[in-house]
Amino acid sequence: MSASRTRGRWRWLMYVVLCLAASFFLMPVYMMVVTALKDPAEISLDTAWQLPSVWNWASFADAWQAFLPKLRNSLILTVTASATSAMLGSLNGYVFAKWPFPGAKIVFALILFGMFIPYQAILIPLFGFIRAIGLYGTIWGLVVVHTVYGLPITTLIFRNYYTEIPDSLIEASALEGAGFFAIYRHVVFPLSLPGFVVVVIWQFTQIWNEFLFAVSLSNPASQPITVALAQLAGGEAVRWNLPMAGALLAALPTLLVYVVFGRYFVRGLLAGSVKG
């Protein structure tokens, strides 16, 4: 009986610690919400933690109007680049997992090396390349950049996932006369849903939140929502309620993706992690 009481006390202590930790990490969110709902004249360091005396919902309407022209760009960029990099990563992972070729390990290592190249290191040559192929200042230039930059992580995830598919299944399909693409289409691809969930959620989040390429390789007509958010905080006299409201609105899509598909994301990460 005493042992069960001790376990119960430790459990409650753990809950208290977790609640305190969650409160600590949610403090910036509280500050953003409170500041967004304040009138600009009411915002100051002395009253930063206080609730607004009058709820100012107009901040969200103004931020939405500023975001609206860029929202379409972000949706096109994120959906297209995520889907393309996921599909190409799936094919790459399929090749490296089930169709080994001479030098495959070296090629795979070189592809993974792309994950460790910082954006800033290749920005200037990338700028020249995108301009040379005529895609500078267009949303499709950003799609190409994020697709290529996403291939290392998508290839790694799918390769690790496909190694758990039994080789006997691939061999049986080959004996039935199925070729490379037929096996992928009818055998591998139907089993790939957990991998696609992980890759799409990861890519969607990374691309939606990316700023450096967005501000460097686009023009005003093709800029995504992160550039619009930075512009809300521009100028000498900043109305801090607008950037805070804009940050909350810009974070909603990725937040909703994780809330709706979070459990599938975890399952997809764990899929194929246990052998036998």
N, C-alpha and C positions, 0 to 999 in steps of 0.2 A: 504493500500500500504506500509506503514511504517512497519507494522507487518511482511509482507512478506519479506521486505528487511532485517529486523532484523533476521528472521529465516534463510535467505540466508547467512548472515554474520556469524551466529553461526555455520551453516553447514560447511562453508569454514574454520572456525577456528578449528572445530572438525577434518576436513580432514588434516589440517596442523599438529595438535597435533598427529594424528594417523601416519602420515608420519614420523614425528620425532621419535616417539616411535618405528616404524618399522625399521628405520635407526639405532637406538641404538641397537636393538636386532640383527640386521644383521651385526653389526661390526665384531663379531668373524668370521662370514662366509667370509667376505671380507678379513680379515687377513689370513684365511686359503687358500683362492684362490690365493692371491698375493704371499704368501710364497711358495705355491706349484709350482708356475710358475717361481720362481727365481732359478738361479744357486746357489749351496751351498756357493760359495765364495762371493756372493752378499748379503747373509742373515746376518743382524746385527740389533741391537736395534735402531741404528741411522737411518736406512733406512727401518724400519719395515713397515711403512705406505705407502712407495713409490711404484709405479708400477715397475715391472721388466724392466730393460733396454733391455734384450733379453728374449723372451718367451721360457721357458724351459719345453716343453711338455714331455720330457723323464721321468720326475718324475712319471707321471701317468702310463707310460709303465712299469717302474721298480716296482711300487707298485702293479700293476695288476699281474705281474709275481710272486710276493711274495704271493699274495692272491689266485692265481688260485688253488693251491692244497687244500686250506681250504674252497674255495667257495662251492664245492660240499658237504662238511660236514655241512656247515651252511644251505644250502638249504634242505638237508635231515632232519636235526634236526628241523628246523623251520616249514617246511610244515607238517611233521609227528606229531610233538608235538602239533601244533596249531589245526590240524584236529582232533586228538584224544581227546584233552582236550575240544574242542568245542562239540564233539559228546557226551562225557560223561557228560559234564555240561548240555547239552540239556536234557538228560535223567534224571539227578538229578533234574533239574528245573521242569520237567514234573511231577515227583513224588511229590515234595514238593508243587507244585501249585494245582494239580488235584487229587492226591491220598494220602490224609493225613492219617497218621497212628499214633498210640500212641507214644508220645515222639518225634514227627516230629520237633516241634519247637526247642527242645533241640539239636537234631542232626543237624539241619540247623544252629543253633548258633555255634556249635562246628566246623562245616565245615567253616563257615565264619571266625572263629578265626584264621584259617590258613593264612589269608591275613595279619595278624598283627605279624606273626613270622618272624623276620629278617633272612636273609640267613646265617649270621655268627653264629647265635645261634644254628643251627642244622647241621653245616657243618661237624663237626667231627663224630657224629653218622651217618650222611648220608653217609659219606665216607666209614665207616665200613660196612654199609648195602649194598651199591652198590658193594663193593668188595666181600661181603659174597655171593651175588647172582650171581657173576661171570660177572658182567657188567662193572666193573671198566676199564677205558681206552678205552671204546667203545662209539660210537655215540648213541647206543641204551640205554646206561645208562643215558646219558643226556636227551634222549627222555622221559624216565620214570620220571626223576626228574622234568622236566618242565611240563609234563602232570599233575603230582600230584600237583605241586605247582600252576598250573593254575586252578585247579578245584574250589577253593573257589570263585574266581571272575566270572568264567563262570557259575557256579551254581547260583550265585546271579543274574546275568543279565538275564538268561533264566527264573528263577523262577519269577522275577518281570514282565517279558514279558508275560509269560503264564498265570499269574493271570488275564490278560485282555481278555483271550479267554472265551467266555460265557460257564458257566457250563452246560447250556441246550444243547449245541452242543455235549459235552462229554456224557451227559446222553442219548441223542437221539442215539448216536452211540452204547452205551452199550445196549440199548433196542433192537437194530437191531442185537445184538449178537456179536458185536466186543469186543475183549478182550483188555488187557493192551497194548500189542505191536501193535495190529491192529489199535487201536485208535491213537496211536502215529504215526504210519506209514502213515495212510490215512487221518488223520484230523490235528494233531498237527504239524507234520514235514513240510507239505506243507505251513503252515502259519509262519514258523520259519525263513524265509530268512533274515528279518531285524536283528533279534537276532544273526544269524550266521555271518552276515557282521560285526557287532560290535565286537563280540568275536574274530573272526579270525584276524581282523585288530589289536586289542589290543594284542592278544597273539603273533602275528607275530612280532610286534614291540618290545615287552618285551623280547622275546626269542632271536631275532636277535642281540639285543644290550647287552645281558647279558654277564658278564665277569667272575664273581667269580666261579660259577659252571664250566664254560668252562675251566678255567685254573687249577681247583683243581681236577676234575673228569675225565679228558681226558689225553691221551698221544699224542705225536707229530703226529701220524697218524690220530687221530680223533678230533683234535683241530678245533674249528670253526674260523670264520674270525676275531672275536674280539681279540683272542690270537695272530693271525698273525699281527694285527694292533699294539698291544703292543710290539711285537718283532721288529717292524720297528723303534721304538724309543729306543731300547735297546742299550747297549754299552756306552763307555765313550765319543766318538766323534759322536754326532748325526747329521746326515744330515737332517735338519728339513724340507726340501722340501718333503722328502719321507713320514714321518708321516702325514703331512698335506694333501698330495695327497691321501694317504691311507685312511685318515678319510673321505675325500669327497667321495671316491669310496665306502667305507663301509656304508655310510649314504644314498647312492642312492636308494637301494631297498626299505627301509622304506619310504623315501621321495616320491618315485613313487607310493607306495601303497596309501599314503594319498592324493596325487594329483589326482589319478585316482578314488579312492573310498571314498574320504573325504566326499562328499555330502551324500553318502549312510551311512557313519558312523554316521553323525549327525542325519539323519532321523531314523536310527536304535536306537540311544540313546533316541530319543523323542517318538518312537513308544510305545504305551501303557501307556504314561505318563499322558494322559488326559482321564478321565472317562466320559462316557455318550455319 
